[in-house]
Amino acid sequence: MALKNQEITDYYIRVKTTQIPLLPFTWLYQGITQFRNYLYDHSYIKSFDFETRVINVGNLTVGGTGKTPHVEYLIRQLRSEASICTLSRGYGRKSSGFILADKTATADLIGDEPMQFFRKFSPKVGVAVGEDRVEAIPNILFERQETNLIILDDAFQHRAVVPLLNILLCDFNRPFYEDYPFPAGRLREGRCGARRADIVIVSKCPATLSVSEQEGIQQKIQKYTRSGTAVFFTTMHYAPVHHSKNRTAKEEAKLRQGDAVLLVSGIAQAQALEAYVGTHFNLVEHLEFPDHHHYQEKDLEKIKKIAKKHRDIAVLTTEKDEVKLAAAAFGDFWKDISRHYLPIEVRFLGREEEFLDLLKKAL
């Protein structure tokens, strides 16, 4: 359970002056999380290994590593070979307990990211939420008996379920090997937690990242993973803009490059999104809200005020925000405002077939 000498050295070399007062609390927090992992590793706390196949997609860092588009990638690759159900905690929802999404589902009921899965993949793919995964999995299998693959969204620290495959995401812009546990940094546990990963994916990479740069990052990651753990690199690809079809909205022409837009987002790490929109459109203003923001009428009034001030401006948002802005309660608001959303997809920077081979062999 003791920290590795390399890890201690890294802390003191790279720690910022403003973080030094927080280090004692960070050591305490890391000690607690490592003790918890020790109890699971040595079976003092029971983990459940279900017969149903389980893949986990998670991270060591708080928020913003791109879990949702990676889960969607897995769904697209595996939905023809398995009956899939996603299971999320449902962060930010206004409900609790286990829920298997149906046609009455809303973002408030199941959370914005699960609602995004539901809108895109239902009914072929099941979507469930539940804080207690050990309780939720039997409920899924009871209510949706055809399920033979469960994808856990953001459960890397949820040690109570043993996954068949543990996929760890590492944000290129905030790599875990340069970060610290809370409160000095943004890690949920120490870097040594990466040893539980079967596969590491470095997400949000520049599309131009060279092979030599990838190898350098891989070497840094493999200081903390098990020997032989494969490391892959992905980039975020913005798909064509979609027009939001509301019951009260008129059909409008597609948003064209250079058109004036008001960007509305409630996501973590929105800098890359803003840069992309600023490059492809005339970005008039960016209304940036906290991650998983619950939109209220006052927010929409702010959007309307800006839209009225600028003639022929369109609202552009993310797919995650779209599931909330498209709520039935806001239908009349969009009658005279053009709204569009920008889907995100994952693309591998080489070796995709190798990843798919590992994935399918594990299953």
MARROBA-170242 format. One record per residue (C-alpha): chain; residue in three letters; x, y, z. Coordinates in Angstrom, 2 decimals. Example, Ala and Ser with C-alpha at 12.3 -4.5 7.8 and 13.67 -1.06 7.14 Angstrom:
("A"; "ALA"; (12.30; -4.50; 7.80));
("A"; "SER"; (13.67; -1.06; 7.14));
//
This chain:
("A"; "MET"; (0.00; 0.00; 0.00));
("A"; "ALA"; (2.98; 2.34; 0.34));
("A"; "LEU"; (3.47; 4.91; -2.39));
("A"; "LYS"; (6.13; 4.08; -4.94));
("A"; "ASN"; (9.35; 6.13; -4.80));
("A"; "GLN"; (8.80; 7.21; -8.43));
("A"; "GLU"; (5.33; 8.50; -7.58));
("A"; "ILE"; (6.58; 10.46; -4.56));
("A"; "THR"; (9.39; 11.98; -6.67));
("A"; "ASP"; (6.92; 13.00; -9.39));
("A"; "TYR"; (4.76; 14.77; -6.82));
("A"; "TYR"; (7.53; 16.97; -5.50));
("A"; "ILE"; (9.03; 17.73; -8.92));
("A"; "ARG"; (5.81; 18.82; -10.57));
("A"; "VAL"; (3.64; 20.11; -7.75));
("A"; "LYS"; (2.70; 23.80; -8.01));
("A"; "THR"; (3.38; 26.18; -5.16));
("A"; "THR"; (-0.34; 26.77; -4.65));
("A"; "GLN"; (-0.87; 23.02; -4.25));
("A"; "ILE"; (1.76; 22.47; -1.53));
("A"; "PRO"; (-0.58; 23.35; 1.41));
("A"; "LEU"; (-3.05; 20.75; 0.11));
("A"; "LEU"; (-0.55; 17.88; -0.10));
("A"; "PRO"; (-1.14; 16.55; 3.46));
("A"; "PHE"; (-4.84; 16.21; 2.66));
("A"; "THR"; (-3.97; 14.59; -0.65));
("A"; "TRP"; (-1.77; 12.00; 1.10));
("A"; "LEU"; (-4.60; 11.31; 3.54));
("A"; "TYR"; (-7.17; 10.97; 0.75));
("A"; "GLN"; (-4.86; 8.74; -1.27));
("A"; "GLY"; (-4.15; 6.59; 1.77));
("A"; "ILE"; (-7.89; 6.07; 2.33));
("A"; "THR"; (-8.54; 5.10; -1.31));
("A"; "GLN"; (-5.54; 2.76; -1.37));
("A"; "PHE"; (-6.70; 1.08; 1.82));
("A"; "ARG"; (-10.14; 0.60; 0.28));
("A"; "ASN"; (-8.56; -0.95; -2.83));
("A"; "TYR"; (-6.43; -3.19; -0.59));
("A"; "LEU"; (-9.58; -4.51; 1.09));
("A"; "TYR"; (-11.09; -5.36; -2.31));
("A"; "ASP"; (-7.86; -6.80; -3.70));
("A"; "HIS"; (-7.55; -9.20; -0.74));
("A"; "SER"; (-11.27; -10.06; -0.59));
("A"; "TYR"; (-11.91; -8.41; 2.78));
("A"; "ILE"; (-14.72; -6.65; 0.91));
("A"; "LYS"; (-16.69; -8.83; -1.46));
("A"; "SER"; (-16.79; -8.18; -5.20));
("A"; "PHE"; (-19.48; -9.76; -7.36));
("A"; "ASP"; (-18.53; -11.55; -10.58));
("A"; "PHE"; (-21.69; -11.93; -12.66));
("A"; "GLU"; (-22.08; -14.59; -15.32));
("A"; "THR"; (-23.28; -11.91; -17.72));
("A"; "ARG"; (-20.41; -10.23; -19.55));
("A"; "VAL"; (-19.54; -6.78; -18.18));
("A"; "ILE"; (-17.30; -4.12; -19.73));
("A"; "ASN"; (-16.37; -1.07; -17.67));
("A"; "VAL"; (-15.39; 2.29; -19.16));
("A"; "GLY"; (-13.98; 4.67; -16.57));
("A"; "ASN"; (-11.16; 6.96; -15.55));
("A"; "LEU"; (-8.98; 8.13; -12.68));
("A"; "THR"; (-9.73; 11.80; -13.30));
("A"; "VAL"; (-12.84; 13.72; -12.28));
("A"; "GLY"; (-14.94; 14.48; -15.36));
("A"; "GLY"; (-14.32; 15.25; -18.99));
("A"; "THR"; (-12.30; 12.32; -20.38));
("A"; "GLY"; (-14.78; 11.42; -23.11));
("A"; "LYS"; (-16.51; 8.38; -21.60));
("A"; "THR"; (-19.82; 8.93; -23.39));
("A"; "PRO"; (-18.49; 8.87; -26.99));
("A"; "HIS"; (-16.32; 5.85; -26.12));
("A"; "VAL"; (-19.33; 3.98; -24.74));
("A"; "GLU"; (-21.19; 4.85; -27.93));
("A"; "TYR"; (-18.26; 3.51; -29.97));
("A"; "LEU"; (-18.43; 0.19; -28.10));
("A"; "ILE"; (-22.19; 0.01; -28.67));
("A"; "ARG"; (-21.77; 0.52; -32.42));
("A"; "GLN"; (-19.06; -2.13; -32.62));
("A"; "LEU"; (-20.84; -4.77; -30.54));
("A"; "ARG"; (-24.59; -4.28; -31.00));
("A"; "SER"; (-24.76; -6.74; -33.92));
("A"; "GLU"; (-23.09; -9.45; -31.81));
("A"; "ALA"; (-24.70; -8.94; -28.40));
("A"; "SER"; (-27.83; -7.73; -26.68));
("A"; "ILE"; (-26.44; -4.71; -24.85));
("A"; "CYS"; (-27.64; -2.68; -21.90));
("A"; "THR"; (-25.74; 0.34; -20.58));
("A"; "LEU"; (-25.67; 1.00; -16.85));
("A"; "SER"; (-24.84; 4.43; -15.46));
("A"; "ARG"; (-25.20; 6.08; -12.10));
("A"; "GLY"; (-27.29; 8.75; -13.78));
("A"; "TYR"; (-25.29; 11.71; -12.51));
("A"; "GLY"; (-27.38; 14.86; -12.08));
("A"; "ARG"; (-30.78; 13.16; -12.40));
("A"; "LYS"; (-33.67; 14.20; -10.16));
("A"; "SER"; (-34.54; 10.62; -9.24));
("A"; "SER"; (-32.87; 7.79; -7.36));
("A"; "GLY"; (-32.71; 4.02; -7.40));
("A"; "PHE"; (-32.84; 1.63; -10.33));
("A"; "ILE"; (-34.64; 2.71; -13.52));
("A"; "LEU"; (-34.75; 0.93; -16.87));
("A"; "ALA"; (-35.47; 3.65; -19.43));
("A"; "ASP"; (-38.65; 3.47; -21.51));
("A"; "LYS"; (-40.60; 5.89; -23.70));
("A"; "THR"; (-41.40; 8.06; -20.65));
("A"; "ALA"; (-37.71; 8.70; -19.96));
("A"; "THR"; (-36.39; 12.24; -19.66));
("A"; "ALA"; (-32.99; 13.72; -18.84));
("A"; "ASP"; (-34.34; 14.74; -15.44));
("A"; "LEU"; (-35.40; 11.15; -14.74));
("A"; "ILE"; (-32.31; 9.22; -15.90));
("A"; "GLY"; (-29.59; 11.85; -16.47));
("A"; "ASP"; (-28.38; 13.58; -19.62));
("A"; "GLU"; (-25.80; 11.03; -20.82));
("A"; "PRO"; (-28.07; 7.97; -20.36));
("A"; "MET"; (-30.82; 9.94; -22.13));
("A"; "GLN"; (-28.42; 10.51; -25.00));
("A"; "PHE"; (-27.83; 6.72; -25.22));
("A"; "PHE"; (-31.57; 6.12; -25.12));
("A"; "ARG"; (-32.35; 8.59; -27.92));
("A"; "LYS"; (-29.68; 7.13; -30.19));
("A"; "PHE"; (-29.83; 3.38; -29.58));
("A"; "SER"; (-33.23; 2.42; -28.12));
("A"; "PRO"; (-35.00; -0.01; -28.39));
("A"; "LYS"; (-32.24; -2.35; -29.60));
("A"; "VAL"; (-29.96; -1.28; -26.74));
("A"; "GLY"; (-31.26; -1.08; -23.17));
("A"; "VAL"; (-30.40; 1.90; -20.97));
("A"; "ALA"; (-30.49; 1.66; -17.18));
("A"; "VAL"; (-29.41; 3.80; -14.24));
("A"; "GLY"; (-28.73; 2.88; -10.65));
("A"; "GLU"; (-26.33; 4.01; -7.94));
("A"; "ASP"; (-25.83; 0.44; -6.68));
("A"; "ARG"; (-24.53; -1.56; -9.65));
("A"; "VAL"; (-24.65; -4.85; -7.72));
("A"; "GLU"; (-28.37; -4.35; -7.22));
("A"; "ALA"; (-28.97; -2.89; -10.69));
("A"; "ILE"; (-27.45; -5.75; -12.74));
("A"; "PRO"; (-29.91; -8.44; -11.50));
("A"; "ASN"; (-32.75; -5.97; -12.10));
("A"; "ILE"; (-31.58; -5.50; -15.70));
("A"; "LEU"; (-31.43; -9.26; -16.24));
("A"; "PHE"; (-34.90; -9.68; -14.76));
("A"; "GLU"; (-36.57; -6.89; -16.73));
("A"; "ARG"; (-34.60; -7.33; -19.95));
("A"; "GLN"; (-33.85; -11.03; -20.08));
("A"; "GLU"; (-32.22; -11.00; -23.51));
("A"; "THR"; (-29.31; -8.89; -22.18));
("A"; "ASN"; (-25.95; -10.68; -22.45));
("A"; "LEU"; (-23.57; -7.71; -22.31));
("A"; "ILE"; (-23.64; -4.81; -19.85));
("A"; "ILE"; (-21.49; -1.73; -20.41));
("A"; "LEU"; (-20.79; 0.13; -17.18));
("A"; "ASP"; (-20.39; 3.86; -17.70));
("A"; "ASP"; (-17.96; 5.46; -15.23));
("A"; "ALA"; (-17.48; 2.64; -12.72));
("A"; "PHE"; (-13.69; 2.29; -12.52));
("A"; "GLN"; (-13.79; 3.01; -8.78));
("A"; "HIS"; (-16.91; 0.86; -8.26));
("A"; "ARG"; (-15.03; -2.22; -7.10));
("A"; "ALA"; (-18.14; -4.17; -6.05));
("A"; "VAL"; (-18.60; -5.49; -9.62));
("A"; "VAL"; (-15.82; -7.46; -11.32));
("A"; "PRO"; (-15.77; -6.53; -15.03));
("A"; "LEU"; (-14.69; -8.88; -17.78));
("A"; "LEU"; (-12.79; -5.94; -19.29));
("A"; "ASN"; (-11.68; -2.75; -17.55));
("A"; "ILE"; (-11.07; 0.12; -20.01));
("A"; "LEU"; (-9.34; 3.16; -18.51));
("A"; "LEU"; (-9.55; 6.53; -20.28));
("A"; "CYS"; (-6.74; 9.06; -19.91));
("A"; "ASP"; (-7.30; 12.62; -21.13));
("A"; "PHE"; (-4.43; 13.71; -23.39));
("A"; "ASN"; (-4.74; 17.26; -22.02));
("A"; "ARG"; (-4.79; 16.15; -18.36));
("A"; "PRO"; (-2.89; 12.83; -18.17));
("A"; "PHE"; (-3.25; 11.03; -14.86));
("A"; "TYR"; (0.53; 10.53; -14.62));
("A"; "GLU"; (0.94; 14.31; -14.22));
("A"; "ASP"; (-1.98; 14.80; -11.84));
("A"; "TYR"; (-2.60; 14.34; -8.12));
("A"; "PRO"; (-5.43; 12.97; -6.01));
("A"; "PHE"; (-8.01; 15.33; -4.58));
("A"; "PRO"; (-7.73; 18.06; -3.26));
("A"; "ALA"; (-4.33; 19.04; -4.70));
("A"; "GLY"; (-5.36; 17.57; -8.06));
("A"; "ARG"; (-8.29; 16.00; -9.86));
("A"; "LEU"; (-7.62; 12.28; -9.42));
("A"; "ARG"; (-10.23; 10.10; -7.72));
("A"; "GLU"; (-7.47; 7.81; -6.47));
("A"; "GLY"; (-3.69; 7.43; -6.81));
("A"; "ARG"; (-2.01; 6.81; -10.15));
("A"; "CYS"; (-1.33; 3.22; -9.13));
("A"; "GLY"; (-5.06; 2.57; -9.66));
("A"; "ALA"; (-4.17; 2.23; -13.34));
("A"; "ARG"; (-2.91; -1.29; -12.54));
("A"; "ARG"; (-6.53; -2.49; -12.66));
("A"; "ALA"; (-6.86; -1.47; -16.31));
("A"; "ASP"; (-6.89; -4.15; -19.00));
("A"; "ILE"; (-6.74; -1.49; -21.73));
("A"; "VAL"; (-5.82; 2.21; -21.57));
("A"; "ILE"; (-7.14; 4.68; -24.13));
("A"; "VAL"; (-5.62; 8.15; -24.32));
("A"; "SER"; (-8.58; 10.28; -25.39));
("A"; "LYS"; (-8.96; 13.74; -26.93));
("A"; "CYS"; (-5.64; 13.53; -28.73));
("A"; "PRO"; (-4.78; 15.92; -31.58));
("A"; "ALA"; (-5.45; 14.17; -34.88));
("A"; "THR"; (-1.85; 14.94; -35.85));
("A"; "LEU"; (-0.26; 13.19; -32.85));
("A"; "SER"; (2.79; 11.37; -34.22));
("A"; "VAL"; (3.74; 7.73; -33.53));
("A"; "SER"; (6.87; 8.85; -31.66));
("A"; "GLU"; (4.79; 11.14; -29.43));
("A"; "GLN"; (2.38; 8.27; -28.79));
("A"; "GLU"; (5.27; 6.03; -27.78));
("A"; "GLY"; (6.53; 8.65; -25.31));
("A"; "ILE"; (3.10; 8.92; -23.67));
("A"; "GLN"; (2.75; 5.14; -23.61));
("A"; "GLN"; (6.04; 4.79; -21.70));
("A"; "LYS"; (4.82; 7.24; -19.05));
("A"; "ILE"; (1.52; 5.40; -18.68));
("A"; "GLN"; (3.16; 1.99; -18.43));
("A"; "LYS"; (5.02; 3.07; -15.27));
("A"; "TYR"; (1.68; 2.62; -13.52));
("A"; "THR"; (-0.05; -0.21; -15.43));
("A"; "ARG"; (0.51; -3.95; -15.40));
("A"; "SER"; (3.10; -5.31; -17.78));
("A"; "GLY"; (1.71; -5.82; -21.25));
("A"; "THR"; (-1.33; -3.53; -20.83));
("A"; "ALA"; (-2.19; -2.19; -24.28));
("A"; "VAL"; (-2.37; 1.58; -24.77));
("A"; "PHE"; (-4.38; 3.13; -27.62));
("A"; "PHE"; (-4.96; 6.71; -28.78));
("A"; "THR"; (-8.22; 8.30; -29.94));
("A"; "THR"; (-9.32; 11.70; -31.14));
("A"; "MET"; (-12.72; 13.37; -31.07));
("A"; "HIS"; (-14.36; 13.82; -34.46));
("A"; "TYR"; (-17.21; 16.28; -34.78));
("A"; "ALA"; (-19.95; 14.79; -36.93));
("A"; "PRO"; (-22.15; 16.93; -39.21));
("A"; "VAL"; (-24.42; 19.37; -37.40));
("A"; "HIS"; (-27.97; 18.13; -36.81));
("A"; "HIS"; (-31.02; 20.34; -36.89));
("A"; "SER"; (-33.24; 19.98; -33.81));
("A"; "LYS"; (-36.72; 19.02; -34.94));
("A"; "ASN"; (-39.19; 20.31; -32.36));
("A"; "ARG"; (-42.94; 19.96; -32.55));
("A"; "THR"; (-43.34; 23.73; -32.85));
("A"; "ALA"; (-40.25; 24.46; -34.93));
("A"; "LYS"; (-40.31; 25.02; -38.68));
("A"; "GLU"; (-37.99; 23.00; -40.90));
("A"; "GLU"; (-34.98; 25.15; -41.70));
("A"; "ALA"; (-31.94; 24.99; -43.93));
("A"; "LYS"; (-28.87; 23.26; -42.61));
("A"; "LEU"; (-26.34; 25.30; -40.67));
("A"; "ARG"; (-23.55; 26.29; -43.06));
("A"; "GLN"; (-19.91; 27.02; -42.42));
("A"; "GLY"; (-19.49; 30.68; -41.53));
("A"; "ASP"; (-23.05; 31.14; -40.25));
("A"; "ALA"; (-23.47; 33.16; -37.05));
("A"; "VAL"; (-24.03; 30.96; -34.00));
("A"; "LEU"; (-24.59; 31.28; -30.28));
("A"; "LEU"; (-22.83; 28.31; -28.66));
("A"; "VAL"; (-24.60; 26.92; -25.57));
("A"; "SER"; (-22.80; 24.22; -23.57));
("A"; "GLY"; (-22.94; 22.55; -20.17));
("A"; "ILE"; (-19.99; 20.15; -20.38));
("A"; "ALA"; (-16.61; 19.72; -18.73));
("A"; "GLN"; (-13.60; 21.09; -20.59));
("A"; "ALA"; (-15.42; 23.01; -23.33));
("A"; "GLN"; (-12.29; 24.66; -24.77));
("A"; "ALA"; (-11.89; 22.22; -27.66));
("A"; "LEU"; (-15.57; 22.57; -28.58));
("A"; "GLU"; (-15.32; 26.35; -28.58));
("A"; "ALA"; (-12.19; 26.24; -30.73));
("A"; "TYR"; (-13.87; 23.95; -33.27));
("A"; "VAL"; (-17.01; 26.07; -33.49));
("A"; "GLY"; (-14.94; 29.25; -33.76));
("A"; "THR"; (-13.03; 27.75; -36.69));
("A"; "HIS"; (-16.06; 26.51; -38.64));
("A"; "PHE"; (-18.71; 29.12; -37.82));
("A"; "ASN"; (-19.03; 32.77; -36.89));
("A"; "LEU"; (-19.04; 32.31; -33.10));
("A"; "VAL"; (-20.82; 35.38; -31.75));
("A"; "GLU"; (-20.94; 34.28; -28.11));
("A"; "HIS"; (-20.48; 31.20; -25.93));
("A"; "LEU"; (-22.91; 30.71; -23.05));
("A"; "GLU"; (-21.00; 28.23; -20.91));
("A"; "PHE"; (-22.78; 26.46; -18.04));
("A"; "PRO"; (-21.44; 23.90; -15.52));
("A"; "ASP"; (-21.20; 20.24; -16.50));
("A"; "HIS"; (-24.57; 18.42; -16.32));
("A"; "HIS"; (-26.36; 21.77; -15.97));
("A"; "HIS"; (-30.14; 21.66; -15.43));
("A"; "TYR"; (-31.57; 24.28; -17.76));
("A"; "GLN"; (-34.26; 26.56; -16.38));
("A"; "GLU"; (-36.47; 29.22; -17.92));
("A"; "LYS"; (-34.08; 31.98; -16.87));
("A"; "ASP"; (-31.32; 30.28; -18.89));
("A"; "LEU"; (-33.55; 30.10; -21.95));
("A"; "GLU"; (-34.52; 33.74; -21.52));
("A"; "LYS"; (-30.84; 34.62; -21.62));
("A"; "ILE"; (-30.49; 32.61; -24.84));
("A"; "LYS"; (-33.53; 34.37; -26.32));
("A"; "LYS"; (-32.16; 37.80; -25.40));
("A"; "ILE"; (-28.91; 37.15; -27.25));
("A"; "ALA"; (-30.72; 35.58; -30.22));
("A"; "LYS"; (-32.97; 38.64; -30.60));
("A"; "LYS"; (-29.99; 40.99; -30.46));
("A"; "HIS"; (-28.32; 39.29; -33.43));
("A"; "ARG"; (-30.27; 38.84; -36.63));
("A"; "ASP"; (-30.16; 35.40; -38.31));
("A"; "ILE"; (-28.22; 33.79; -35.47));
("A"; "ALA"; (-28.65; 30.08; -34.71));
("A"; "VAL"; (-28.22; 28.30; -31.40));
("A"; "LEU"; (-25.62; 25.52; -31.54));
("A"; "THR"; (-25.26; 23.12; -28.65));
("A"; "THR"; (-23.81; 19.72; -27.75));
("A"; "GLU"; (-25.66; 16.44; -28.03));
("A"; "LYS"; (-25.60; 16.10; -24.25));
("A"; "ASP"; (-27.20; 19.52; -23.82));
("A"; "GLU"; (-29.67; 18.86; -26.63));
("A"; "VAL"; (-31.48; 16.13; -24.66));
("A"; "LYS"; (-32.26; 18.74; -21.98));
("A"; "LEU"; (-32.98; 21.73; -24.20));
("A"; "ALA"; (-35.41; 19.56; -26.22));
("A"; "ALA"; (-37.58; 18.92; -23.14));
("A"; "ALA"; (-41.31; 19.16; -23.83));
("A"; "ALA"; (-41.63; 21.96; -21.27));
("A"; "PHE"; (-39.41; 24.19; -23.44));
("A"; "GLY"; (-41.20; 23.41; -26.72));
("A"; "ASP"; (-42.88; 26.78; -27.24));
("A"; "PHE"; (-39.67; 28.64; -26.47));
("A"; "TRP"; (-37.95; 27.35; -29.63));
("A"; "LYS"; (-40.79; 28.36; -31.97));
("A"; "ASP"; (-38.85; 31.27; -33.46));
("A"; "ILE"; (-35.27; 30.20; -32.70));
("A"; "SER"; (-33.21; 27.87; -34.84));
("A"; "ARG"; (-31.42; 25.24; -32.72));
("A"; "HIS"; (-28.80; 22.74; -33.84));
("A"; "TYR"; (-26.51; 20.26; -32.10));
("A"; "LEU"; (-23.09; 18.86; -32.78));
("A"; "PRO"; (-22.54; 15.09; -32.26));
("A"; "ILE"; (-19.09; 13.77; -31.31));
("A"; "GLU"; (-17.60; 10.47; -32.41));
("A"; "VAL"; (-14.42; 8.61; -31.48));
("A"; "ARG"; (-11.73; 7.84; -34.03));
("A"; "PHE"; (-8.61; 5.79; -33.38));
("A"; "LEU"; (-5.16; 7.10; -34.31));
("A"; "GLY"; (-4.14; 3.78; -35.80));
("A"; "ARG"; (-4.26; 0.20; -34.44));
("A"; "GLU"; (-8.06; 0.14; -34.32));
("A"; "GLU"; (-8.16; -3.45; -35.56));
("A"; "GLU"; (-5.82; -4.45; -32.74));
("A"; "PHE"; (-8.19; -2.86; -30.23));
("A"; "LEU"; (-11.21; -4.62; -31.74));
("A"; "ASP"; (-9.36; -7.95; -31.68));
("A"; "LEU"; (-8.61; -7.52; -27.95));
("A"; "LEU"; (-12.22; -6.52; -27.32));
("A"; "LYS"; (-13.75; -9.47; -29.16));
("A"; "LYS"; (-11.29; -12.00; -27.74));
("A"; "ALA"; (-12.21; -10.85; -24.23));
("A"; "LEU"; (-15.89; -11.40; -25.01));
//
